[in-house]
Amino acid sequence: MPTAALLRALQADDVDLALNLRLLDCTGCGDCSRACGSGVPVAQTLIAARDERRRALAARERFRARALRLERRAAERAAKRMPAVHAETVVVTPQPTTLSSGAAAALARAKARAAERHKP
């Protein structure tokens, strides 16, 4: 990992360049601090920047998940508010059936008897 370039990118607040230089791959081993004789806390700087970026990425993911969850809930509520189709509103037209001559005669007799019973 090019530590010097990574530090320059972080000091210039160029997060995109730091990410391209693989900031998130920093393991925090401290080898860069031991290699640097200037006494600059390189490892601590890289670890802090890496952790800050990871927190930001996690927050972005939480935000996106929340937005999707809210959108899904709104769609579910809208679906519940839509009027349901009731059985009373559905008109079913009976299909005419053809009866045999004997059945038609029996039906006619039954209708005639029912009509006689209901006469005043």
C-alpha positions in Angstrom: 0.0 0.0 0.0 1.5 3.4 -1.0 1.4 4.9 2.5 2.8 8.3 1.6 0.3 8.8 -1.2 -2.5 7.7 1.0 -1.5 10.2 3.7 -1.3 13.0 1.2 -4.8 12.1 -0.1 -6.2 12.2 3.5 -4.5 15.5 4.3 -5.9 17.0 1.1 -9.3 15.6 2.1 -9.5 13.6 -1.2 -11.5 10.7 -0.1 -12.0 9.3 -3.6 -8.3 9.1 -4.1 -7.8 7.5 -0.7 -10.4 4.9 -1.5 -8.7 4.2 -4.9 -5.4 3.8 -3.0 -7.2 1.1 -1.0 -7.8 2.9 2.3 -10.4 0.3 3.3 -7.9 -2.5 2.9 -5.7 -1.1 5.7 -5.3 -3.8 8.4 -3.9 -1.5 11.0 -0.8 -3.7 11.5 1.4 -0.7 12.2 4.1 -1.6 9.6 3.8 1.8 8.0 4.6 3.6 11.3 7.6 1.4 11.9 8.9 2.1 8.4 8.4 5.8 8.7 11.1 7.4 10.8 9.5 10.8 11.0 7.5 10.0 14.1 4.2 10.7 12.3 1.4 8.5 13.7 0.7 7.0 10.3 -1.1 3.9 11.5 -3.4 5.8 13.8 -4.2 8.3 11.0 -5.0 5.5 8.5 -7.0 3.5 11.0 -9.0 6.6 12.0 -9.7 7.5 8.4 -10.6 3.9 7.5 -13.0 3.5 10.5 -14.7 6.8 9.7 -15.2 5.8 6.1 -16.6 2.4 7.1 -19.1 4.2 9.5 -20.2 6.4 6.7 -20.7 3.5 4.3 -22.7 1.6 7.0 -24.8 4.7 7.6 -25.5 4.9 3.8 -26.6 1.3 3.7 -28.9 1.8 6.7 -30.4 4.9 5.1 -31.0 3.0 1.8 -32.5 0.0 3.7 -34.8 2.4 5.7 -35.9 4.1 2.5 -36.8 0.8 0.9 -38.6 -0.3 4.1 -40.7 2.9 4.2 -41.5 2.6 0.5 -42.7 -1.0 1.0 -44.8 -0.1 4.0 -46.4 2.8 2.1 -47.3 0.4 -0.7 -48.8 -2.1 1.7 -50.9 0.7 3.3 -52.1 1.9 0.0 -53.0 -1.7 -1.0 -55.0 -2.0 2.3 -56.9 1.3 1.6 -58.1 0.2 -1.8 -61.7 -1.0 -1.7 -62.0 -4.7 -1.8 -64.4 -6.3 -4.2 -67.4 -7.5 -2.3 -69.7 -10.4 -3.3 -72.7 -8.1 -3.4 -71.2 -5.9 -6.1 -70.3 -8.8 -8.4 -73.2 -9.6 -10.6 -73.4 -13.1 -11.7 -75.8 -13.8 -14.5 -77.1 -17.3 -14.5 -76.6 -19.3 -17.6 -79.9 -20.4 -19.2 -80.2 -24.2 -19.1 -82.2 -26.3 -21.5 -84.6 -28.6 -19.7 -86.0 -31.8 -21.1 -89.7 -31.7 -21.9 -90.6 -33.8 -18.8 -88.5 -31.5 -16.5 -90.0 -28.4 -18.1 -93.6 -29.8 -17.6 -92.8 -30.6 -13.9 -91.4 -27.1 -13.3 -94.5 -25.6 -14.9 -96.8 -27.6 -12.6 -94.7 -26.6 -9.5 -94.9 -22.9 -10.5 -98.7 -23.2 -11.0 -99.2 -24.8 -7.6 -97.1 -22.1 -5.9 -99.1 -19.4 -7.6 -102.4 -21.0 -6.4 -101.1 -21.0 -2.8 -100.3 -17.4 -2.9 -103.6 -16.2 -4.3 -105.7 -14.3 -1.8 
